[in-house]
Amino acid sequence: MQGAIARVCVVVVAAILNHPLLFPNENTTIPEQDDALLTRMQEHQEKLEAEHKRLEQEISQTETAVIDDQDSYSWYFWSTLCLVIFFTIEVCRQDVIPTEIPDSVEDEDGDSSAEYLSAKTVALDKGVLSNFCKTRFHPFIHESGRVREFIEGFADDLLEALRSVCNRDSDLEVEDFVGIGSMFESWRVSKPPTCDLIVPFAPPQPFRFQFQFWCDPSTEIPLDLQGCGRIKLIKPGGNGTDCLCGSTNLGDDMLCLLHSRNESEKLEEHTLVELLCEKNTSYLSKDQIMRWFQISVSKAWGQISHKYDFELAFRNLDFPGSLKIRFRSGKTVILNITPAVQFEDTDAYLISHFPSDTSNPSDIHWQLSLTVYEKNLLKHLAKRLPTNSCHVHCLQIVSFLHKKQTALTGRSAFSNYHIKTALLHLLLSKRPAMWQPQNLDHRLRDLLSFLQQSLEEKRLYHVVVGNPRIPVEILVPKIIRTAEPINLFRPLVLQRHVFAKMEEHFQEMVKNTSVLVQEYTPHFSNGYVRHEFSSTDQT
């Protein structure tokens, strides 16, 4: 028995010593013409197989002579172990057999990654980047302030007119708007100015909304709709328990005035449910709300249009408040007004749509928007950073590159929201001192590399949901703070062609980074600045 075990050890040691993975690195790729090396490898394999056969015969003979059950089981164990070892060696040997390397490598999903360029190797010049930011983004600072002031005044006027056209007894109550996006976060990168507003609305009294989030164990929401919630329209006491006539015998000559009033209220409730909810349910319908909002905005604009010297039109009828303001001078301002429902007394909102999101076809599942918390987080982190830190310029440059790449190769699912999410993750993970203005080129590569790695891993987590790094000062609701992290790429990965196009878009953007920065950077000559912008600069 001991001799057989010794033989097993010898075979295992011989197999390990002769394993191809132990060859020097320069021999890992074997030339096809090196027949001698292949012959030696084949001889080693034949010797190992012969030794294996002899070992099996000896073990078989020994097993017949062994009476003790424990020894018998040990022989079975050693025999199985030998088979596993040789099978593993054979598989590994096949992995190192030389094959012709293709021009383009495909990943496990079959997506081509030809001409792959790592973001860490992008050529970036500090002087060019500094000049690019000063001339490209600084002029927007003062203009953005004037645009915000105008939009805030106009939005107040429009919403006040919208309230006047609504029926206070049976229509939704419109609340004050909330400004979000690059214009209100001070990182606008392009023309025309784009302003994004969230407009919360509430049901008329005594109705109220009941929320059902994906992270609630009692709520059944599909996995591909993580980050969504349903909004149920309910009426407290709507089951008739607020009236005593149903439980008390009033007699034939008595009349319940309250009950007759309840009958009319039930009729109003039925009408409101039909107007706002999906058919045969009590869940708020996004399509119904969009239709109501568009009609109400059109009526409101009709009341105040005489006060303004510009045109207002819907840019996209698929979205409820996608508006375009055109002045007589030819200048335009894009205004996106999105109806939303505020979650209790927090800064979390369930909104009807994201303009760049096409992955949520459900009419009753509303997308959770935590942009107010993200805006507050950006401000909070900026207070700890050095003076004139480079984090905003990193966000602006990548967003600018994304916009220009979109003009070159078309739209994709990749968005500025993904870029901002990646930046916030970096701000939470890196020391504040690393964001010095002179480190712009390094942090820009970090941001591009983070996005590239996220696309490779098909994983980019929401920066607020389930993130223990969020400071307590941001006051994120507990149900969101303790939820499982949400992968923003998950719905896109399920649409393989959509995700593949997004990856291709980003890789092209990385390849064109140096060229685009150089092309849109003014050149200094004799102390004067000369702008050399192409015709696509106006896009």
Buried (B, 14 or more C-beta within 10 A) or exposed (E): EEEBEEBBEEBBEBBEEBBBEEBEEEEEEBEEEEEEEBEEBEEBBEEBEEBBEEBEEBBEEBBEEBEEEEEEEBBEEBBEEBEEBBEEBEEEBEEBEEEEEEEEEEEEEEBBBEEEBEBEEBEBBEEBBBBBBBBBBEEBEEEBEEBBEBBBEBBEBBBEBBBEBBEEEEBBEBBEBBBBBBBBBBBBBBBEBBBBBBBBBBBBEEBEBEBBBBBEEEEEBEEBBBBBBBBBBEBEEBEEEEBEBEEEEEEEEEEBEEBEEBEEEEEBBEEBBEBBBBEEBBBBBBEBBBBBBBEBBEBBBEBBEEEBEBEBEBBEEEBBBBBBBBEEEEEBBBBBBBBBBBBEEBBBBBBBBBEBBEBBEBBBBBBBBBBBBBBBBBEBBBEEBBEEBBBBBBBBBBBBBBBBBBEEBEEBBBBBBBBBBBBBBBBBEEEBEBBBBEBBBBBBBBBBBBBBBBBEEBBBBBBBBBBEEBEEEBEBBEBBBEBEBBBBBBBBBEBEEBBBBBBBBBBBBBBBBBEBBBBBBBEEEEEEEEEEEEEEBEE
